[in-house]
Amino acid sequence: MGATVCGAVAADPQLELAAAVDPGHVGLSIQGVTVAGDLKALADAECEVVVDFTVAAAARTTLPWLALHGMHAVVGTTGFSDDDIDGFRRAFTANNCLIAANFAIGAVLMMKFAEQAAPFFETAEIIELHHNAKADAPSGTAVATAQRMAATSSDWADDPTTHEVYPGARGGEGPAGIRIHAVRMVGMTAHQEVILGGSGQTLTIRHDSFDRVSFMPGVVLACKKIAQLPGLTLGLDAIL
């Protein structure tokens, strides 16, 4: 993902790729920039905006550091707790931070459509499918979708299951009891479908990302708009 972000930033005439940090690829040249292993490289390059696509454990250190050094942050990392979010909100006062579960425009619309449909159905389940290198489950997008749906409707039918032959067969129970199923498979990139059911009908809302480039328009847009979003912003909705 980092290489794809670097390529997208370098290709945009309004942005400049000033630095890249990845302790696992120090010395590698990407888009004319040598990858560094320490965050200090971002300050040395006088970066204005930093894009973070890492893991929550690393971002918990990186984001407060960016806030302390006056840099805006565009974050695609997921897995943060409510305490993490509260901490980021306190840290980003003089500069800004946008955290999005998904930067694909289609995925943002999928979440919005599911949120709008939720009050009109009795049952709903979310199936998210990702590549086999994804370590967390369920995905941040699935969690965010369930949260948004639960916020618009708490009147969901009870799960009739009384016995699971294989524990976990019904998926994980998310907000308002919405079940979330995570698939990890070779050949996948990032996919999600929301299935809503009512009397005599179902509605399926699905989004598919077949390549990481699908996330780049959202990332580039966030880089350009982050200075206009005071403090902490959650999701791309604010700039779409």
Secondary structure, 3 states (H helix, E strand, C coil): CHHHHHHHHHHCCCCCCCCCECCCCCCCEECCEECECCCHHHHHCCCCEEEECCCHHHHHHHHHHHHHCCCEEEECCCCCCHHHHHHHHHHCCCCCEEECCCCCHHHHHHHHHHHHHHHHCCEEEEEEEECCCCCCCCCHHHHHHHHHHHHHCCCCCCCCCCCCCCCCCCCEECHHHCEEEEEECCCCCEEEEEEEEECCEEEEEEEEECCHHHHHHHHHHHHHHHHHCCCEEECCHHHC
